[in-house]
């Protein structure tokens, strides 16, 4: 299996949970979860983009 960036996994898991909440008619909770995941994923993306590259052997 391919190793995906942390922000991808974070968003995927949040979407999965949001769909579960929507299935239980908890739409407001799903929206809050997705908004929080968006912020955390953006922060993780920026952090990964600004991190120095790993030295090659």
N, C-alpha and C positions, 0 to 999 in steps of 0.2 A: 504494500500500500504506500502511496506517495505521502511524503511528509509535508502537510499543509502548514502555512503560517498560523500562529496562535490566534490572530484576529479572525481568520476564516473559521476556525473551529469554534471560537467564541460566538460568532454570528450564527453559525449553523445550529449550535445548541440552543441559542436564544429563540431562533425561529421555530425549532421543534417544540420548545416549551410554550411559546406563544400560540402555536396551533392547538396544543392541548388545552390551553386556557380558553381559547375561542370556542373549542368544542364544548366547554362547560359554561358558555355564555359569560365568561369573565373578560369582556372586551377591554375594559379600562385597565385591568391588570396586564393584559397582553400588550396594550399600547405602551404602558410604562416600562415593561420589560424590554420591548424592542427599542424604545428611546434610550434606555440605559445601555443596552448592548451596542447601539450605534456609537454612543460617546466612548465607551470602553474600547471598541474596535478601532475607532479613529485614533485614539490615544496610543494604542498598541502599534498601529500602522506607522504613526509619526515616530514613535520610539524606535521601531525596527529600522525605519528609513534613516534616522539620524545616528544610529549605532555604527561605530567603525566596523569595516569589513573584517572578517576573520582572516588571520594570516594563513597563507597557503604553505603547505609543506613542500 
